[in-house]
Amino acid sequence: MNEIIEIGAVKLNERLEIVDTFKQLILPKITKKLSGRCKSLTNITNEELKTNGIPFADAIKDFSRWSRGENNVFMSWSNSDLYVLTNNYQTFLGNVNIDFITRYCDAQKYCMSFMERENNNQISLADCGNAFGIEIDVKKLHRALTDCYLTAECFKKVFDKEKLKNFVHDCDSSFFERLIYKPYLITNPVSDIFNVYEQDIICPACKGSMVRVKDFECVNKSFRCPTKCKKCGKTYWTTIRAKKTYDKVEVNQRSIEMNRKKAKKIKKD
Ligand SMILES: [Zn+2]
């Protein structure tokens, strides 16, 4: 788990002027010592956290008070910080009711939409700053507040009120639940959400329904069984894979024709 150790934010008014800033170190609960990579990336020391860090819950209380306001839009550079925030909420506060964030925009996605690039890979904040011709103090990069200033600078360069509307999401609690939901492959053949025996098994050749020759077995988190098409007379290995996502179950099936020897043996059994 990624524990938040610093929150930084800048508040912009309608004319995109910085009207307020927020900065708070957080005393980690689980992480006992910062990793070398984290220390060199952020220049934050264990001593600094011990001296100036406060518990996550307290920091959030202050931050939510600071950020409340009519029609605010929250932004962050890629939604990974939002993901980490939601995860920390879940872990330390036991819920994902981040009620002070009612609208959200991924600043990275927004800025990238103004760039002509060969691939769709995510661009770092520093690279975006460079591309937009912004001067960057590399030494101070990756401290929460410095990154915010730079994000704001990038955003200002390409601000377009109409276009921005397409990038702003309304955030109810399902927005955050969805953000941290981890999809998984279903291995239980029969449950409230999925029943492998109710799946129509389709012949790849004639698209007709096939029958099961034997029961399903669970192989590599998929359900597999020999099947037969009565119309074509062919025998197949059918594999059904069911993936549970936040609001649905995605089912895939694949049938591969069995070699004759194996098909004969199945028949005998
Ligand atoms: Zn068939």
Residues whose N, C-alpha, C, O or C-beta is under 5 A from the ligand:
A	BS01	ZN	C203 A205 C206 G208 C229 K231 C232
